[in-house]
Amino acid sequence: MTSARKHRLSAAVAVAATTSLLISGCAGGAGSADEGGSGEGYEFGAPQEEVDAAIADLDPVEITYQAGAQSPNSVSAMNGNQFKEYVEERSGGKVTVDVVWGQAIAGYAEIVDALGDGRIDVSYALPIYEPAKFPEFDALTTATAGMPNSPVLGEMIGNAAVMDNAWNSEELLGTYEELGLTPLTPMISTGSYVSVCGDDGTTLDDYQGRQIRVASVAHEAQVQELGGSPVSMEYVEVFEALQRGTVDCTFAQMLPSEETGLLEVAKNVSYTTAENSLSGRSAGANLAGVGYQNLPLAYQQIIFDSQMSGFAASNEVISEGTSRGVQQLLDAGGEITQMEEETDERIGQTNDELLAEIEDSGVIGSDVTGRTDEAIDKWTQVAEELGITEEGDFENMPEWFNADDYDYDAFAERVFEETALPHRPS
């Protein structure tokens, strides 16, 4: 975590929740079913003394949070560290957080069960891997096609629009409820998808016959339209598959690609235009299970309120991860370029077909494209009001990007208050 981030986080806690995001739960005796949500709560943004009063008579608890990062040394570990620091500081140490890295307790396919049986209390999850169980998540993910696609500003606006759409999707929230889950962040992006290949070339002829790892149903359709063969596997397996030549390419995000070293073995990266982006921008969610649900109300509120500064940390992690990814790629002798025009347009045509299917299905309601466009316009305007800009593009990002130049917290505050706050436990 950068010193600037530590400073911002401490300031956020000191003013008692003008900044907050992420998650936590309660492993091993953090609460019993008949006391979940009981007790006195406090108003969002309350001074610390009011929080202290609300939790004065509560027993200390320990909660288990399974982070998305593979290790505490990865750039995305900032999310898990931020969550732990916020919750423990805001609770005066009465809630301690055991952060588990690298899916050590449950793999992504097991997370729903682990949240339900108490092995994990809160976890970063990838519902995109289970479209049959989370059809609404899959549909909302596909609807991210056409969102802004630039290294910092585009990612912030896109992530805000993702959050907005998810919190306003009764269909997705209903599925979480049916599965016994509490969404703390119902959808969260780890960045736009790019094409990462062992061989160069981004024409339609180049993609013909390639074995390409995909992360979503939308990606599968896109690969088929490009003439390739889609391969499904978890991202933690992709490095070895690329290294051995089991797959030729992967549709991936720069942050996890940098963390797993993909860009050292697959050195040809290409990105699409915003109009024709690779669908599936939103891969994950922060979900809580029975442990969180059994906590007293004030503890639940602390955990939920942490989501705001967590959203700020998430956006910073995406920017930092993308910059490091580009640097890793360049150091390995690779390059990042815009995708060839005909290929880019073919992806866009496929997106239009997928969006039409979603609209016809009604799985996430009607006017999906219109609602998405409205969310993008809204958060673009907020970014402009806050003076958020960027000074370059992907190719030279390591030269111009500095996280300290961006007020992630101010943007996160607006997003949290206008999307998540109505769902705060009370």
DARABEL-V91454 format. One record per residue. RES is the residue in three letters. PHI is phi in whole degrees, -180 to 180 (999 if undefined). PSI is psi as a letter, one per 30 degrees, with the letter a starting at -180 (NA if undefined). D_LAST is the distance of its C-alpha to the last C-alpha in Angstrom with 2 decimals. Layout:
res:phi:psi:d_last
RES:PHI:PSI:D_LAST
RES:PHI:PSI:D_LAST
This chain:
res:phi:psi:d_last
MET:999:k:31.89
THR:-71:l:33.72
SER:-61:e:34.02
ALA:-63:e:32.52
ARG:-64:e:29.39
LYS:-59:e:29.17
HIS:-63:e:29.62
ARG:-65:e:26.93
LEU:-66:e:24.43
SER:-62:e:25.31
ALA:-64:e:25.04
ALA:-64:e:21.57
VAL:-66:e:20.35
ALA:-62:e:22.37
VAL:-91:g:20.73
ALA:64:h:17.32
ALA:97:g:15.84
THR:-74:f:17.93
THR:-135:k:18.63
SER:-169:k:16.62
LEU:-175:k:16.97
LEU:133:b:17.86
ILE:-164:l:16.79
SER:177:l:17.13
GLY:-146:b:16.81
CYS:-145:j:18.42
ALA:-81:k:22.05
GLY:53:i:23.95
GLY:75:g:22.11
ALA:-75:f:18.89
GLY:176:l:17.24
SER:-111:l:18.18
ALA:-61:e:16.89
ASP:-82:f:16.26
GLU:-112:f:13.97
GLY:-58:k:11.71
GLY:77:g:8.00
SER:-85:l:9.54
GLY:87:a:10.19
GLU:-85:k:9.11
GLY:-107:a:6.94
TYR:-147:l:8.51
GLU:-74:k:8.93
PHE:-59:k:10.13
GLY:85:g:13.83
ALA:-65:k:13.92
PRO:-64:l:17.32
GLN:-59:e:17.95
GLU:-64:e:18.77
GLU:-73:e:15.32
VAL:-65:e:14.00
ASP:-59:e:17.05
ALA:-67:e:16.38
ALA:-68:f:12.88
ILE:-107:g:14.61
ALA:-57:e:17.98
ASP:-98:g:18.24
LEU:-87:k:16.86
ASP:-74:k:19.58
PRO:-63:k:20.47
VAL:-137:l:19.93
GLU:-119:k:21.73
ILE:-121:l:20.38
THR:-110:k:22.65
TYR:-118:j:22.32
GLN:-92:j:25.14
ALA:-79:l:25.92
GLY:-82:f:27.88
ALA:-69:k:30.67
GLN:-77:f:33.82
SER:-155:l:34.38
PRO:-69:f:33.09
ASN:-98:f:35.97
SER:-79:l:35.12
VAL:-64:e:33.86
SER:-77:f:30.59
ALA:-63:f:29.90
MET:-53:e:28.45
ASN:-63:e:25.18
GLY:-65:e:24.95
ASN:-66:e:26.22
GLN:-63:e:23.81
PHE:-61:e:20.81
LYS:-59:e:22.29
GLU:-64:e:23.17
TYR:-62:e:19.85
VAL:-63:e:17.80
GLU:-69:e:20.55
GLU:-73:e:21.12
ARG:-66:e:17.60
SER:-91:g:17.18
GLY:63:g:20.67
GLY:85:g:22.05
LYS:-78:f:19.94
VAL:-113:j:18.77
THR:-105:k:21.94
VAL:-117:k:22.31
ASP:-94:j:25.31
VAL:-90:k:26.12
VAL:-110:k:28.40
TRP:-107:l:30.70
GLY:64:h:32.80
GLN:51:h:31.03
ALA:-70:f:32.55
ILE:-92:e:30.42
ALA:-146:k:30.16
GLY:-68:l:31.83
TYR:-59:e:30.03
ALA:-72:f:31.14
GLU:-103:f:29.60
ILE:-62:e:26.16
VAL:-59:e:24.34
ASP:-64:e:26.15
ALA:-67:e:25.54
LEU:-70:e:21.75
GLY:-77:e:22.06
ASP:-100:g:24.41
GLY:90:g:22.84
ARG:-65:e:25.65
ILE:-126:k:23.25
ASP:-97:e:19.55
VAL:-143:k:19.09
SER:-152:k:21.91
TYR:-75:k:23.40
ALA:-128:l:24.75
LEU:-125:i:27.32
PRO:-59:f:26.55
ILE:-62:f:29.52
TYR:-75:f:31.77
GLU:-128:i:30.75
PRO:-63:f:31.20
ALA:-69:e:31.79
LYS:-81:e:28.43
PHE:-125:i:26.58
PRO:-63:e:28.74
GLU:-69:e:26.13
PHE:-63:e:25.72
ASP:-61:e:29.50
ALA:-67:e:29.85
LEU:-64:e:27.44
THR:-66:e:29.33
THR:-60:e:32.61
ALA:-70:f:31.43
THR:-77:f:31.30
ALA:-58:k:35.09
GLY:91:g:36.35
MET:-75:l:33.63
PRO:-51:k:34.99
ASN:-135:i:36.95
SER:-144:l:37.74
PRO:-59:e:37.24
VAL:-123:d:34.51
LEU:-60:e:33.66
GLY:-62:e:33.77
GLU:-67:e:31.51
MET:-65:e:28.85
ILE:-64:e:28.98
GLY:-62:e:29.10
ASN:-66:e:26.12
ALA:-65:e:24.05
ALA:-64:e:25.30
VAL:-59:e:24.46
MET:-60:e:20.80
ASP:-60:e:20.76
ASN:-62:e:22.45
ALA:-69:e:20.35
TRP:-66:f:16.89
ASN:-99:g:18.62
SER:-99:j:20.29
GLU:-62:e:18.95
GLU:-66:e:21.82
LEU:-67:e:20.91
LEU:-62:e:17.22
GLY:-66:e:18.61
THR:-65:e:21.08
TYR:-57:e:18.65
GLU:-63:e:16.78
GLU:-62:e:20.24
LEU:-87:g:21.19
GLY:77:g:18.30
LEU:-108:k:17.04
THR:-111:j:13.80
PRO:-76:k:14.93
LEU:-96:e:14.04
THR:-137:j:16.97
PRO:-66:f:18.29
MET:-149:k:21.69
ILE:-148:k:23.38
SER:-94:k:27.05
THR:-112:g:29.51
GLY:120:l:32.02
SER:-69:l:34.51
TYR:-87:k:36.96
VAL:-129:l:40.61
SER:-94:k:43.68
VAL:-119:j:44.94
CYS:-129:l:48.43
GLY:-75:e:51.29
ASP:-105:l:53.86
ASP:-83:l:53.99
GLY:102:k:54.20
THR:-130:g:51.66
THR:-78:l:53.92
LEU:-61:e:53.57
ASP:-64:e:56.66
ASP:-66:e:55.04
TYR:-80:f:52.01
GLN:-58:k:54.28
GLY:84:f:54.14
ARG:-69:k:51.68
GLN:-87:j:49.38
ILE:-124:k:45.96
ARG:-69:k:42.80
VAL:-122:l:39.86
ALA:-115:f:36.09
SER:-156:l:35.16
VAL:-63:e:36.68
ALA:-62:e:37.26
HIS:-61:e:39.20
GLU:-58:e:41.31
ALA:-65:e:42.39
GLN:-64:e:43.10
VAL:-62:e:45.25
GLN:-62:e:47.21
GLU:-69:f:47.92
LEU:-83:f:49.22
GLY:93:g:51.58
GLY:-96:a:49.92
SER:-116:j:48.70
PRO:-73:k:44.96
VAL:-128:k:44.11
SER:-101:k:40.69
MET:-163:l:39.67
GLU:-68:k:36.84
TYR:-65:f:37.22
VAL:-68:f:37.96
GLU:-98:f:41.17
VAL:-72:e:42.35
PHE:-55:e:44.21
GLU:-65:e:46.63
ALA:-64:e:47.08
LEU:-69:e:48.08
GLN:-63:e:50.22
ARG:-88:f:52.12
GLY:81:g:52.37
THR:-65:e:50.52
VAL:-126:l:48.70
ASP:-92:e:50.07
CYS:-147:l:46.87
THR:-142:k:43.12
PHE:-88:j:40.59
ALA:-147:l:38.30
GLN:-101:l:36.18
MET:-65:e:37.79
LEU:-59:e:35.18
PRO:-66:f:35.51
SER:-66:e:39.19
GLU:-66:e:39.81
GLU:-64:e:37.98
THR:-93:g:40.02
GLY:77:g:43.26
LEU:-57:e:43.83
LEU:-75:f:45.36
GLU:-90:f:48.12
VAL:-114:f:49.38
ALA:-123:j:48.52
LYS:-103:g:49.67
ASN:-121:j:49.60
VAL:-113:k:46.32
SER:-138:k:45.92
TYR:-123:l:43.18
THR:-93:l:43.03
THR:-73:l:42.68
ALA:-61:e:39.27
GLU:-64:f:40.56
ASN:-125:h:41.46
SER:-68:l:38.95
LEU:-64:k:38.59
SER:-65:l:35.59
GLY:99:g:32.82
ARG:-56:e:31.42
SER:-94:j:27.97
ALA:-98:e:28.57
GLY:-125:a:25.43
ALA:-156:l:21.72
ASN:-105:j:19.37
LEU:-121:k:18.03
ALA:-118:l:16.24
GLY:-118:a:17.36
VAL:-62:e:17.13
GLY:-61:e:17.14
TYR:-63:e:13.88
GLN:-65:f:12.31
ASN:-88:f:13.83
LEU:-75:l:12.54
PRO:-59:l:10.65
LEU:-54:e:7.03
ALA:-62:e:8.77
TYR:-66:e:11.19
GLN:-59:e:9.08
GLN:-65:e:7.84
ILE:-59:e:11.57
ILE:-64:e:12.73
PHE:-65:e:10.87
ASP:-63:f:11.93
SER:-64:f:15.36
GLN:-65:f:15.82
MET:-71:e:17.16
SER:-68:f:20.07
GLY:-67:e:20.51
PHE:-65:e:21.30
ALA:-62:e:23.77
ALA:-62:e:25.29
SER:-62:e:25.58
ASN:-65:e:27.55
GLU:-65:e:29.71
VAL:-62:e:30.39
ILE:-61:e:31.54
SER:-61:e:33.86
GLU:-64:e:35.22
GLY:-65:e:35.65
THR:-66:e:37.50
SER:-62:e:39.76
ARG:-65:e:40.55
GLY:-63:e:41.14
VAL:-62:e:43.66
GLN:-65:e:45.34
GLN:-60:e:45.55
LEU:-62:e:47.07
LEU:-65:e:49.60
ASP:-63:f:50.54
ALA:-86:g:51.30
GLY:87:g:53.58
GLY:-94:a:51.33
GLU:-149:l:50.30
ILE:-121:k:47.49
THR:-139:l:48.60
GLN:-76:k:47.49
MET:-66:k:48.12
GLU:-57:k:51.34
GLU:-58:e:51.02
GLU:-65:e:52.02
THR:-66:e:49.63
ASP:-57:e:46.79
GLU:-68:e:47.57
ARG:-64:e:47.74
ILE:-63:e:44.20
GLY:-63:e:43.12
GLN:-63:e:44.94
THR:-65:e:43.20
ASN:-59:e:39.80
ASP:-60:e:40.72
GLU:-66:e:41.66
LEU:-65:e:38.45
LEU:-65:e:36.30
ALA:-64:e:38.43
GLU:-65:e:37.82
ILE:-64:e:34.04
GLU:-60:e:34.32
ASP:-67:e:36.55
SER:-71:e:34.36
GLY:71:g:31.27
VAL:-63:f:29.13
ILE:-125:h:26.75
GLY:86:a:27.74
SER:-110:l:30.42
ASP:53:h:31.62
VAL:-62:e:30.35
THR:-64:e:32.80
GLY:-62:e:32.03
ARG:-66:e:28.27
THR:-66:e:29.05
ASP:-61:e:31.64
GLU:-64:e:29.31
ALA:-65:e:26.74
ILE:-63:e:29.67
ASP:-61:e:31.04
LYS:-60:e:27.77
TRP:-80:f:27.28
THR:-65:e:31.02
GLN:-65:e:30.90
VAL:-62:e:28.09
ALA:-61:e:30.19
GLU:-65:e:33.19
GLU:-61:e:31.49
LEU:-87:f:30.63
GLY:72:g:34.21
ILE:-84:k:33.56
THR:-136:l:36.87
GLU:-139:l:38.84
GLU:-107:g:42.44
GLY:-170:a:43.79
ASP:-125:a:43.41
PHE:-62:e:43.00
GLU:-58:e:46.65
ASN:-118:g:46.68
MET:-56:e:43.05
PRO:-60:f:43.92
GLU:-80:e:46.17
TRP:-114:f:43.72
PHE:-82:k:40.17
ASN:-143:j:38.58
ALA:-57:e:34.81
ASP:-68:f:35.05
ASP:-82:f:36.14
TYR:-119:k:32.76
ASP:-93:i:29.59
TYR:-63:e:27.15
ASP:-67:e:24.34
ALA:-63:e:24.68
PHE:-66:e:24.65
ALA:-62:e:21.63
GLU:-60:e:19.64
ARG:-63:e:20.56
VAL:-63:e:19.79
PHE:-62:e:16.31
GLU:-66:e:15.28
GLU:-95:f:16.96
THR:-122:e:16.05
ALA:-90:e:13.09
LEU:-56:e:10.71
PRO:-62:f:9.90
HIS:-101:g:8.71
ARG:-63:k:6.33
PRO:-60:k:3.79
SER:-150:NA:0.00
